[in-house]
Amino acid sequence: MIVEQYGLRFTRITASHLELLRYWRNQSYIRENMQFTEYITPRMQKKWFEKINNKFNYYFLIEHAGKKIGLINCKDAAPNSRLAEGGIFIWEKEYWGTLYPSLASLTMLQAVFEIFMSGEESVATVSCNNAIALKFNKMLGYEIKSKTSDGQFYKLHLTKQRYVSHCKKLIKAAEIYHNGNTDFKMYATAGDLLIDEINSYIIAHNITPWKETL
């Protein structure tokens, strides 16, 4: 699956991307803000991919102007719960503090709440010490609801109602910034690795099949 919006391209990860992801995920400035901070070996990365490569987990490489800059994900907290868990990390430091992380998150939230209508609430896990990420998520409308059992991370929630009240203004600003050229474009093939809502969307909108060379 490939999605394009706001000048960004999102490519759902395959086995061919694992070494690239492992390299960046192991960088100390990325690991220090993650719940899992150990060095990731090729075997560990392969086992992780085998676990998440299903219709309940969507991990995308973020690309801008032909450059891969980060990873964003949306996954079901539990099958059929309609509670989606999101996460993002940008490894290219030149993109920190820019609009692009926000634009990437807006695309994923629009997909969940409006386009595929596959979720009713989104949850994010953020380090208590990561002030930038906390500010970023609060801007999107997320609210702190609890902490993890170790007390090191906040659990933030965004209901569909708060998405409408907070993100709609951001989406409008993004449209103005991109001169109205903000269409959600998708290339995908219906199949077992996609949830029913996405498969239905692909069929109903006659979506162009996904080819890795796109």
URTAWO-V333514 format. One record per pair of residues at least 6 apart in sequence whose C-alpha atoms are under 8 Angstrom apart, sorted by the first residue. I is the first residue (numbers start at 1). GAP is how many residues later the second one is. If there is no record, write none. Layout:
<<I;GAP> <I;GAP>>
//
This chain:
<<1;10> <1;11> <1;185> <1;186> <1;187> <1;188> <1;209> <2;7> <2;8> <2;9> <2;10> <2;184> <2;185> <2;186> <2;208> <3;6> <3;7> <3;8> <3;181> <3;182> <3;183> <3;184> <4;6> <4;180> <4;181> <4;182> <5;102> <5;177> <5;178> <5;179> <5;180> <6;97> <6;98> <6;168> <6;172> <6;175> <6;176> <6;177> <7;57> <7;58> <8;54> <8;55> <8;56> <8;57> <8;96> <9;52> <9;53> <9;54> <9;55> <10;50> <10;51> <10;52> <10;53> <11;49> <11;50> <11;51> <12;46> <12;47> <12;48> <12;49> <13;46> <13;47> <13;48> <15;31> <15;34> <18;27> <18;28> <18;31> <19;23> <22;18> <22;19> <22;20> <22;23> <24;6> <24;67> <25;6> <25;15> <26;13> <26;14> <30;59> <30;61> <31;6> <31;7> <33;93> <33;94> <33;97> <34;93> <35;92> <35;118> <53;140> <54;138> <54;139> <54;140> <55;137> <55;138> <55;139> <55;140> <56;19> <56;20> <56;23> <56;137> <56;138> <56;139> <57;16> <57;17> <57;18> <57;19> <58;15> <58;16> <58;17> <59;12> <59;13> <59;14> <59;15> <60;11> <60;12> <60;13> <61;7> <61;8> <61;9> <61;10> <61;11> <62;6> <62;7> <62;8> <62;9> <62;10> <62;42> <63;6> <63;7> <69;21> <69;22> <69;23> <69;26> <70;18> <70;19> <70;20> <70;21> <70;22> <71;17> <71;18> <71;19> <72;14> <72;15> <72;16> <72;17> <72;32> <72;33> <73;12> <73;13> <73;14> <73;15> <74;10> <74;11> <74;12> <74;13> <74;34> <75;9> <75;10> <75;11> <76;6> <76;7> <76;8> <76;9> <77;6> <77;7> <77;8> <82;36> <82;37> <82;38> <82;39> <83;36> <83;37> <83;38> <83;39> <83;40> <84;28> <84;35> <84;36> <84;37> <84;38> <84;39> <85;37> <85;38> <85;39> <86;36> <86;37> <86;38> <87;37> <87;38> <88;13> <88;17> <90;6> <90;11> <95;6> <102;34> <103;71> <106;61> <106;65> <107;77> <111;6> <112;6> <112;7> <113;6> <113;7> <113;47> <116;81> <116;82> <116;85> <117;80> <118;79> <120;39> <120;40> <121;36> <121;37> <121;38> <121;39> <122;35> <122;36> <122;37> <123;19> <123;32> <123;33> <123;34> <123;35> <124;31> <124;32> <124;33> <125;28> <125;29> <125;30> <125;31> <126;7> <126;8> <126;27> <126;28> <126;29> <126;30> <127;25> <127;26> <127;27> <128;6> <128;24> <128;25> <128;26> <129;23> <137;19> <139;27> <140;23> <140;26> <140;27> <141;17> <141;21> <141;22> <141;25> <141;26> <142;14> <142;15> <142;16> <142;17> <142;20> <143;13> <143;14> <143;15> <144;10> <144;11> <144;12> <144;13> <145;9> <145;10> <145;11> <145;12> <146;8> <146;9> <146;10> <147;6> <147;7> <147;8> <148;6> <148;7> <174;8> <175;6> <175;7> <186;21> <186;22> <187;20> <187;21> <187;22> <187;23> <187;24> <188;14> <188;19> <188;20> <188;21> <188;22> <188;23> <189;10> <189;13> <189;18> <189;19> <189;20> <189;21> <190;8> <190;9> <190;12> <190;13> <191;8>>
//
